[in-house]
Amino acid sequence: MRQTASPRGPGLVGALALLLACLVWPSDARAQAWSLSHAQRQAYLHYYAPIVLKRANANNDRHGYDWITNFDFDQDGDFSNNKLHWKSISQYINASRTGPSTYDRWRIRPTLYTSLIEFMDGGKNLVLIYHIYHALDKNAAGDYQLHDWERVELLVKNVVGSPGSGESVAHAIVTQHKRNVIRRQDHAQLNFMSTPTGQHVLIWQAEWSDKLLAAHGQELRFVTNPSSWLAGQMAANAKAEAGVNDDDGKKNVHYAFVPQGSPGAVAAFGAQPLTYATADRLASRFDNGKTVSWSDVKRVTYELQDIADILPTHWQYGGYSTHWLGTNFRDFWLESPLINESGQAEVSAGMQRFFSATRDIENEDDRDGYPTKKWLLGTYELNASASDMGGGGSSDFHDNAWASTVADSRGRTRASASGYTGSPNAYWWQHDYFVHSGDVDSSDGVETGFWLPGPWYLAENGGFDGRWVQLFDDRPGQEPMSP
């Protein structure tokens, strides 16, 4: 078993144990092991990227508030003022009507931050994670918040090559605030739009603003209508609305955010890139209660970037204090460095500390960043349904995983699966990840599924841990400055 002899890392005992783990890797996994290429990994993330149908709250000079964006939209390299600057987005839009302004350096670039986890388990399987970034939202208590963290996750099984070659989506999971709501492959509420370039899960997202006992604050729901119905409504220029899980009636739609990496999806919606030149015509100005026709829906493309782009900003030696407070941290033992698009190390191997408490220049938000998100480690608890009453955000399983006190469905704890017997209550291993089976277990602190074991992440074992690798080019300066 791998052990930690000192704060510096596992030492010689750990190295020998890692070698032993490689030698005893299951023979069936070794025989089947193969890896996707860099381009194939990008292709899978594009192919299954969600279509996000979004309700807006954009009247009273709040047009643009509901746009998806990226962490550095204001181009100042400082996340602590994102919410403050986003409150000026309507002024950005208004200024864009007449040409160059103090805002024309901004790059809104709607972005989903992604990771791909690739592993062998009776065949090739993928976990695809899409984090939808908004610079501002408002909770049910009426408080403005910074760095919204809703995400879509897919488990893809029986991968045999490039996407569309016979693989299947076993389940999808969305974030509803602290709840993690699942729909399995055979559930009528899990719907995809098929295009020549993708199978795109249909998601509805609430507006930025607060509501009491109703969908609000950028939360995600599954679209319960099949894509054929949606296509018919669009063709007939009918009411722009969609049914959503665990809610009666249909919800208004004012935006459709579409992956730019899927030309078929872009064509199906007639979606356009959001630039300084197009900002005015791609901004909804409707209240959340306003029902519009599909011709009034703003269709906007989004790009994919990497969760690993943001992780270095949390690092103790990565200038974290610009973006994050020093009041909350997680220690990770990194067996390998965090790698950028050029293959260069951005975070060193070894025991590393990541700070996560939000630094909000307005002192309104106290939420945390990526290192403390349960979905980053798979240690969240599943919910069968959404709830307007809140709740469902239990930390029992996450806490048990941290302490390594509960066995998975195959009899392994976190520590016994990784081999790092010194990790409980001390640090996370870089490659700790719990794969959910898709079954909802109501027992306190228990989830069905399994920890990825031993050196699962190595290429020779058919693995790839994309949480720590940057797949997509950062595209600096690609948007023109002004119309």
N, C-alpha and C positions, 0 to 999 in steps of 0.2 A: 504494500500500500504506500502511496505517496504521503510524505510527511513534511512538515515545515519545522526545520531545526532552529531557525532564527527569523527575525523580521525581514531579512534580506531575501528569503525564498526557500524552496524545498531542500536545497543543498544536495549532497552526493546521494543520500538515501532516496530523495525524491527522483533524482535522475535515473538511478537504478530501477526504481519502481516503475517509472515511465517506460523504460525499456521493456520491463517485464509485462506491463500492460499491453504494449504493442505485440509482444510475442504470443499473448493469450487472447488477442482479438478474435472474436468468433470466426470460424473458418468460412461460414456461409457469407458473412459480410466481406471477408477478404477476397473470396472468389468472385463476388459480384462488384467489387469496388471499381468505380470509375468516376470521373469528374466532368462537370459541365465546363465549358470554356467561359472566359470573361464575357464574350459577346452573348452567349446563351443565357448567362445569369441576367444580364441587362434585358434580354429579350423576354424572359419570364416575368420580370417585374413590369415591363411595359404591357405584355399580353394580358395580364390579370389585373392591371391597375383599375381602381374603381371609377365609375361614373358617379359624381356627387351632385345630386339634385338638391338645391339649397333654397330655403326660405330666407327672405331678407327682412330687415327692419331699417329702411333706408330713407324715410321721409325726415322732415325737420333738419335738413342739412347734414344728414348722416349717410349720404350716399358714399359707397365704397367701404363702409365699415365691415361688410360681410365678405369681402374678397379674401380668398386664400392668398397667402403671401409667403415670403421667405424671411429667415432670421435677420438678414442684413439689407432689408429693403431700402433703408435710408442711407446706406453706404457709409456709415460712420464707424463700423466695427465695434459697436457698443450695444449689447442687448438690453441693458438696464433702462434705456429710454424708449424702447420700442412702443410700449403702450402709449406713452405721452405723445410721441410723434404720430402714431396711428390716429389719434384724435384729430389730426390735421389733414386726414386723407381727403376729405371733401374739398379742402383748399387746393390740394394737389390736382384734383380733377378739374376744378374751376379754372385754375391757372393754365392747364393743358389746352384749353380752348383757344388761347391766343398765342401760344408758342413758348419760347424760352422763359424760364422763371427760376426762382430760388429752389424750386422742387424738381427741376428737370434732371438732376443727378440721381434721383431715386430710381430704383429698379424693383418694381412690385413683384414681378416674376412669381406668380402662383406656384407653389412647390409642395410636393409630398416628400417627406424624408423617409427613406426606405432602408430595409435590410433584408437579405436573403440568407437563410440558414439551410444548408444542404447536408443531408446525412443518409446513410444506408441503414435500412431496417427492413429486411425482407425485400429489398428493392430500393430505388432512389426516391427520396421524399424531400419536399421543400416546405419551409415556413417562410411566407412572404409577409412582411410588415410594412404598412404604409401609415406614417404619422402625418396628419393633416394639420398644417401650421396656420394659426391665426394670431395676430399680434395683440388682440384685445377681445375679451368677452365680459359678460356680466353674469354673476350668479343669482340664485333665487332670492338672496338677501339684498340684492341691489348694488353689490360691490363690483367695481371694475377690477378685472384680473388680467395678468400678463402671461404670455406664453401658454396658449391653449394646447392641450395634449391629446385630443381625440385621435384614435387610430383604428385602422381596419387590418385584420390579420386573416390569412388564408393558409390552410394546410393542404398541399398538393401532393398526391400520392401516385406511385407507379410511373414516374418520369422515365422516359426512354431516350430522349434526345431534345431537340428544339421544341418549343411550345406548340401545342396542337397536334402532338404525335400519339395521342391516346391516353395521356395522363388524366386524372380527375381531381376535382376539389372535394376533399373529405368534409370540410366544414369551414365556415367563416365566422369571425368574431368581431364585434364592434364595441367601442367604448361609449357608454352612456354615463358620462361623468365618472363615478367610481365603479360602476357596474361593467361587467364583461359579458355581453349577451351573445349567445351562440345560436347559429342555425346550421344544421347538418345538411349533407348533400341531398337527402331525399325530402327536405322540408319545403313545403309550398312557398314559404316566405323567403327562400334564398333564390333570387332571380339574377340572371346574367343577360347582358346584351351581347349577342354574337355579331361580330363584324369580320371581314376578311383578315383583320390583323389583331383580333383579340377576343377574349371572353371576359367581359367587364362586369363585375358585381355591381348591382344597382343599390346605391345608398342614398338615403335622404338625410339632410343635415338641418338642424334648427338654426335660427338667426342668432346673432351675437348677444341679444339682450335677455334680460331676466323675465321670467314668468313664474307665477305661483301655481304649482300643481299642473304643469303643462310642459311640453317639450320646449327647451330654452338653452341658451348658453353654448351654442355650437354642438350640442349632443348629436349622436348618430343613431339612426334607425335603419332597418332593412326596408327596402321598397317591396311591398307585398304584391304589386301588380306585375304580371309577366311583361317582358320587353315587347311582345307583339301588341299588347294593349297600349303600351306607351307609344310605340311607333304609330299606331292608328290615331291616337289622340293628337300627336304632333302633326300628322299629315292632314287631319281635319281642322287644324288650328283651334282645337277645343280648349277647355279650361286647363291651365297648367297646374296640375296637382297630382299627387301620388298617395296611395295608401301606404301606411307604415305599420310595423309590428307593434302590438300591444297598445293600440289606439284606435278609437272608432272614427269612421269617416275618412276623409282625405285631407292632406296637408298641402298648402300652397307651395308653388315652386316659382322662384324669381330668377334663379341662376342654374346653369348646368356647367359644371367644371369637368373637363374631358382631357384624358391623357394625350399630350401632343405626340408621344412616341407610338401611338396607334393611329395611323392615317385613316383607317376605316372608321374608327370612332369619331375622329375629327370631322370626317365627311358626313357621317350620319347626323351630326348636330349642326354642321356649318359653324364650328367653333373657331374663334380667332385668338391670337396671342394678345395679352394685355400689356401694352406699352404706353409710354407717355402720349404717343400719337393717337392711340385708340381708347384711352382711358374714359373720355367723356361719353362715348357711345356704348361702352361696356359697363357702365354703372347703372344699377337699378336705383330708382328713386321711389319705390313703393313701400308702403307700410306692410307689416307682416300679415295684417288682416285683409289686404287687398288681393282679390283673385284676378289674375290676368290670363290672357290667352297665350298659347305657345309662341306666337310671333313676338310677344313682348319679353320673352325670357332671354336673358343675356347669356350667350354661350361662349365660354372662356376656356382656353387651353391651359393646362398646367404641366410643369416639368417634374422629373424625378431627380432628387439628390439623395445624399447618404446621411443616415444617422451618424455615421462615423465622421462626417464633416464637423459636427457640433461637439462630439465627445471631447476633443482636445481642449475646448474652452473651459471645461470643468476641471482639467488636470491641475494639480498643485503647482506645476512648473509651466503652465500654459497661459499665464495671465488671467487666471480665473477671477481675480478680484474685480475686474472690469465688469463682469457679467453676473457673478454669483457671490453669495455671502459665504463667510468661513464658518457658519454655524451648523452646517450639516454636511456630512461627508460619508463616502463609502470607500473602503480599501479593496482593491482588486489585485490578485496575483496574475500578472501578464506573462504568459510563456513566450509570447512573441510581441513585437511592437505593433502599434496601430499604424497602418500603412495608408499613404495617400495615393492619388491616381497615378503618380509617377513611380510608385514603388518605394518611396522614401519613408522613413520612420518619422512620425509626428509625436508619438508618445513612446517612451522607452519601455523595454521589457523589464520585468521585476515587480516588486511590490509598489503599487502606485495608488495615490490618494486622489479621489475626484470629489470636488465640492459641488453641491447641487441646489442649495437654497437660493431662490430667486432674489436678485438684487433689482428692486424696482425703485427708480429714481423718485417716484411719487409716493413710495411707502404704502401702497394699497394692497400689495399682493405678497403672500408668503408661501406660495406653492414651490414645488421642487422640479428639478430638471431630469434629464435622462437617467443618470446613474441610479436613481431611486424609483424609477418606474417599474412596476412589477412585471409588465409585459416584456420588458427588455430581457428578463431572466425566465419568463414563462411561469412565474410564481403567483399568478393571479388566480382568483376563484371564479368559476364559471357561473353564470346565471341563465336560466331558461327564458327569462322575460325581462323587459324593461319595466321601470316603475316611476310614475310621476311623483311618488311619495319619497323618492330618494332611497338611500340605503344600498345594501348589496356590495359594499366596498370593504368587506372583511379582510383583515391582514393575517388571519390565523394561519393559513397555509404558508404565506410568505414568511411569517415568523418561525414556523416549524421548519421550513426549508433552510432558513438562516442558521437555526440551531441544529439542523440535521437530526431531528428527533422523530421524523415520520418516514416510513418506507413508501416507495412508489408501488405501482401495480405489479412490478417485477421483483419486489423485495429489496430494493436498493434505497439507501438514503443518499442525500446529496454527496456526503463525504465518501461513502463506499463506492459510488458511481465514478467519482472523479479520482479517487485515490488520495486526496488531500485530507488526511485525517486531522490535521491541525486547523482546518478552515472553519468548523462550526463556531458561531458567535465571534469570529475573528475577521474573516475576509471572504469575499467571493472569488472563486476561480474564474478567470477570464472566460472559460468555455462552459461554465455552468449553464445548462438550459433544460427546462422541463417541458416535454412535449405532451400536450393534452390529448387524450383519446377522443374527446368530444362528448363524453358522458358527463352529465351534471350530477355531482355527488353532494347531497345536502349535509353530510357529516361535517362537523366543525374541524377545520384545519386539515382536511384531507381532499385530494383531488385524484381522479383516475388519469393515468398516463405514466410516463417514465422519464427518468433523467438520462440524457445522452451520456453514454459511458466512455470512460478512458479516453484514448486518443481519437475519438470519433471525428474530429475536425481536420485531421491530416489528409492531404490529397491522396496518399496511398490507401487510405481507408474510405475514400469516396466522400470525404467531408469538406465543408467550407463554412467558416463562421463569419458571415458578412457583416455582423455587428461592428467589427473592428477593421473593416476594409472599405475604402472609398472606390466605388465602381464608376460613378458618373463624373464627367468633367464639370468643373465649376462654372464654366461659361462666363468669365468676367468680361464686361464691356461689350456684350453682343447686342444690347439694345441701343438704338440711336438716341442721341441726346434730346432731340426735339422733333416736332413734325417737319 
